[in-house]
Structures are given as structure tokens and as C-alpha cells.
Amino acid sequence: MAKHKLTVKQIDAYRGQGTLRDGEGRMLRNGRWVLRIQVAGRRRDIGLGGLAVVGLKEARRKADEAREAARRGIVLSSSMTFEQAWQEFWKDKRQTLTNGKHIWQWEQTMAAHALCRQSASAQ
């Protein structure tokens, strides 16, 4: 059992910057819940969700589930690739952009720097 657990009052006072530790590897870091555990001799930080969506009680439950899965040897990873995550994000983000140049810049930047593809104009 952790000595220093966060209280709802501390979380309500939190302004989204820095790190608050909840014990047992759980922390609230820059507005996101993170569980830090050791798996196969390597440190892993597992995201548990943002504070706006995941409360203290749910973060603790998710951390317990992730810790138990790691104990049983279940790989803790997303089945989604970075490119798939980008495509999901881009479907929503693109609808918020009205300037054609900004849309083009987003697509070119992602293609060149994150997805490691050449842009159509560079070929």
C-alpha cells in the first residue's frame, strides 16, 4: 500500500502542469495519468488517459488492471500503428481547418517527418 496517495482535493487544485505522484507507480503528469512499471527488466510508462476523461478512482483501477496484465505476461501495447492513429486524428482535425494551405502543410509535414514518405512535389 502506498504511503502517499492523492486526494480529490489535491487533484481539483492541480492546474495541469508538473507531476503529482499517487504511489505504486501511478502519477498525474501534465494532465495525463501514467503508470510506470518494470516489464522484462525495462521501465515502461503506460498511459491511462487524460484527467479530463479519467478520474482518480478510474486511473487507479486501470493501473491495477495494467499491472496485473504485465504480471501475467500479457504484452501491453496498442494494436494501432502510428500511421493508423494519425489517420484517425486527421479525419477529425481536417474538418476544423478551412485554409487549403494549412491542410496541405499538415499533410506534407506528416508525410515528410513522421510517416517518412516523400511529398508529391518532391518526387
C-alpha atoms as a printed R data frame, in Angstrom:
    type eleno elety resid chain resno       x       y       z
1   ATOM     1    CA   MET     A     1   0.000   0.000   0.000
2   ATOM     2    CA   ALA     A     2   1.364   3.398  -0.944
3   ATOM     3    CA   LYS     A     3   2.124   5.849   1.854
4   ATOM     4    CA   HIS     A     4   1.189   8.976  -0.067
5   ATOM     5    CA   LYS     A     5  -1.994   8.742  -2.089
6   ATOM     6    CA   LEU     A     6  -3.536  11.698  -3.855
7   ATOM     7    CA   THR     A     7  -6.800  13.129  -2.651
8   ATOM     8    CA   VAL     A     8  -9.659  14.502  -4.721
9   ATOM     9    CA   LYS     A     9  -8.910  17.909  -3.206
10  ATOM    10    CA   GLN     A    10  -5.303  17.795  -4.496
11  ATOM    11    CA   ILE     A    11  -6.492  16.834  -7.966
12  ATOM    12    CA   ASP     A    12  -9.079  19.622  -8.019
13  ATOM    13    CA   ALA     A    13  -6.280  22.096  -7.181
14  ATOM    14    CA   TYR     A    14  -3.991  20.677  -9.909
15  ATOM    15    CA   ARG     A    15  -3.508  23.062 -12.834
16  ATOM    16    CA   GLY     A    16  -2.225  20.606 -15.444
17  ATOM    17    CA   GLN     A    17   1.495  21.323 -15.097
18  ATOM    18    CA   GLY     A    18   4.108  19.163 -13.433
19  ATOM    19    CA   THR     A    19   3.748  15.781 -11.795
20  ATOM    20    CA   LEU     A    20   1.679  14.564  -8.865
21  ATOM    21    CA   ARG     A    21   2.529  11.068  -7.611
22  ATOM    22    CA   ASP     A    22  -0.188   8.745  -6.347
23  ATOM    23    CA   GLY     A    23   2.081   5.876  -5.287
24  ATOM    24    CA   GLU     A    24   2.582   2.390  -6.726
25  ATOM    25    CA   GLY     A    25   3.949   3.885  -9.953
26  ATOM    26    CA   ARG     A    26   0.864   5.983 -10.714
27  ATOM    27    CA   MET     A    27   1.285   9.646 -11.484
28  ATOM    28    CA   LEU     A    28  -0.561  12.563 -12.956
29  ATOM    29    CA   ARG     A    29   1.905  14.131 -15.374
30  ATOM    30    CA   ASN     A    30   0.992  17.234 -17.345
31  ATOM    31    CA   GLY     A    31  -2.710  16.448 -17.173
32  ATOM    32    CA   ARG     A    32  -2.392  12.755 -18.072
33  ATOM    33    CA   TRP     A    33  -2.444   9.648 -15.903
34  ATOM    34    CA   VAL     A    34   0.635   7.455 -16.309
35  ATOM    35    CA   LEU     A    35   1.626   4.144 -14.767
36  ATOM    36    CA   ARG     A    36   5.348   3.435 -14.549
37  ATOM    37    CA   ILE     A    37   6.191  -0.265 -14.234
38  ATOM    38    CA   GLN     A    38   9.064  -2.642 -14.882
39  ATOM    39    CA   VAL     A    39   8.422  -5.252 -17.601
40  ATOM    40    CA   ALA     A    40  11.091  -7.764 -18.614
41  ATOM    41    CA   GLY     A    41  13.755  -5.660 -16.942
42  ATOM    42    CA   ARG     A    42  12.789  -2.463 -18.760
43  ATOM    43    CA   ARG     A    43  10.899   0.536 -17.466
44  ATOM    44    CA   ARG     A    44   7.602   1.213 -19.225
45  ATOM    45    CA   ASP     A    45   5.292   4.193 -18.930
46  ATOM    46    CA   ILE     A    46   1.719   3.254 -19.757
47  ATOM    47    CA   GLY     A    47  -0.824   5.977 -20.485
48  ATOM    48    CA   LEU     A    48  -4.068   5.609 -18.563
49  ATOM    49    CA   GLY     A    49  -5.921   8.584 -20.030
50  ATOM    50    CA   GLY     A    50  -6.237  12.304 -19.599
51  ATOM    51    CA   LEU     A    51  -7.507  13.901 -16.410
52  ATOM    52    CA   ALA     A    52 -10.461  15.422 -18.265
53  ATOM    53    CA   VAL     A    53 -11.717  11.907 -19.068
54  ATOM    54    CA   VAL     A    54 -10.266   9.632 -16.380
55  ATOM    55    CA   GLY     A    55 -10.796  10.390 -12.708
56  ATOM    56    CA   LEU     A    56  -8.676   9.291  -9.761
57  ATOM    57    CA   LYS     A    57 -10.681   6.140  -8.999
58  ATOM    58    CA   GLU     A    58 -10.693   5.009 -12.642
59  ATOM    59    CA   ALA     A    59  -6.960   5.738 -13.034
60  ATOM    60    CA   ARG     A    60  -6.259   3.512 -10.046
61  ATOM    61    CA   ARG     A    61  -8.465   0.747 -11.476
62  ATOM    62    CA   LYS     A    62  -6.796   0.966 -14.889
63  ATOM    63    CA   ALA     A    63  -3.348   0.902 -13.275
64  ATOM    64    CA   ASP     A    64  -4.271  -2.231 -11.316
65  ATOM    65    CA   GLU     A    65  -5.506  -3.920 -14.496
66  ATOM    66    CA   ALA     A    66  -2.360  -2.978 -16.437
67  ATOM    67    CA   ARG     A    67  -0.114  -4.143 -13.600
68  ATOM    68    CA   GLU     A    68  -1.953  -7.489 -13.430
69  ATOM    69    CA   ALA     A    69  -1.729  -7.929 -17.215
70  ATOM    70    CA   ALA     A    70   2.023  -7.306 -17.040
71  ATOM    71    CA   ARG     A    71   2.337  -9.840 -14.211
72  ATOM    72    CA   ARG     A    72   0.576 -12.441 -16.366
73  ATOM    73    CA   GLY     A    73   2.937 -11.678 -19.246
74  ATOM    74    CA   ILE     A    74   0.405 -10.014 -21.494
75  ATOM    75    CA   VAL     A    75   2.052  -7.528 -23.830
76  ATOM    76    CA   LEU     A    76   0.901  -4.025 -23.048
77  ATOM    77    CA   SER     A    77   0.817  -2.366 -26.402
78  ATOM    78    CA   SER     A    78  -1.632  -0.827 -28.758
79  ATOM    79    CA   SER     A    79  -2.618  -2.748 -31.836
80  ATOM    80    CA   MET     A    80  -2.805   0.571 -33.682
81  ATOM    81    CA   THR     A    81   0.205   1.777 -35.650
82  ATOM    82    CA   PHE     A    82   1.324   5.401 -35.583
83  ATOM    83    CA   GLU     A    83   0.050   5.869 -39.121
84  ATOM    84    CA   GLN     A    84  -3.369   4.472 -38.189
85  ATOM    85    CA   ALA     A    85  -3.506   6.795 -35.186
86  ATOM    86    CA   TRP     A    86  -2.578   9.717 -37.454
87  ATOM    87    CA   GLN     A    87  -5.347   8.806 -39.914
88  ATOM    88    CA   GLU     A    88  -7.921   8.670 -37.090
89  ATOM    89    CA   PHE     A    89  -6.741  12.031 -35.771
90  ATOM    90    CA   TRP     A    90  -6.600  13.593 -39.238
91  ATOM    91    CA   LYS     A    91 -10.215  12.684 -40.055
92  ATOM    92    CA   ASP     A    92 -11.367  14.960 -37.242
93  ATOM    93    CA   LYS     A    93  -8.646  17.617 -37.432
94  ATOM    94    CA   ARG     A    94  -9.028  18.204 -41.155
95  ATOM    95    CA   GLN     A    95 -12.668  19.190 -40.674
96  ATOM    96    CA   THR     A    96 -11.584  22.025 -38.385
97  ATOM    97    CA   LEU     A    97  -9.218  23.549 -40.953
98  ATOM    98    CA   THR     A    98 -10.635  25.904 -43.581
99  ATOM    99    CA   ASN     A    99  -7.434  27.161 -45.172
100 ATOM   100    CA   GLY     A   100  -6.256  24.908 -48.017
101 ATOM   101    CA   LYS     A   101  -2.632  25.879 -47.433
102 ATOM   102    CA   HIS     A   102  -2.808  24.756 -43.801
103 ATOM   103    CA   ILE     A   103  -4.309  21.410 -44.823
104 ATOM   104    CA   TRP     A   104  -1.515  20.961 -47.364
105 ATOM   105    CA   GLN     A   105   1.142  21.923 -44.774
106 ATOM   106    CA   TRP     A   106  -0.189  19.411 -42.216
107 ATOM   107    CA   GLU     A   107  -0.196  16.608 -44.795
108 ATOM   108    CA   GLN     A   108   3.271  17.442 -46.143
109 ATOM   109    CA   THR     A   109   4.821  17.773 -42.697
110 ATOM   110    CA   MET     A   110   3.409  14.448 -41.537
111 ATOM   111    CA   ALA     A   111   4.436  12.704 -44.757
112 ATOM   112    CA   ALA     A   112   7.985  14.024 -44.673
113 ATOM   113    CA   HIS     A   113   8.815  13.934 -40.972
114 ATOM   114    CA   ALA     A   114   6.560  11.472 -39.179
115 ATOM   115    CA   LEU     A   115   5.467   8.942 -41.782
116 ATOM   116    CA   CYS     A   116   8.784   9.062 -43.677
117 ATOM   117    CA   ARG     A   117   7.239   9.450 -47.106
118 ATOM   118    CA   GLN     A   118   8.248  11.814 -49.851
119 ATOM   119    CA   SER     A   119   5.773  14.510 -50.709
120 ATOM   120    CA   ALA     A   120   4.216  14.534 -54.161
121 ATOM   121    CA   SER     A   121   6.015  17.799 -55.037
122 ATOM   122    CA   ALA     A   122   9.442  16.353 -54.122
123 ATOM   123    CA   GLN     A   123   9.186  13.306 -56.388
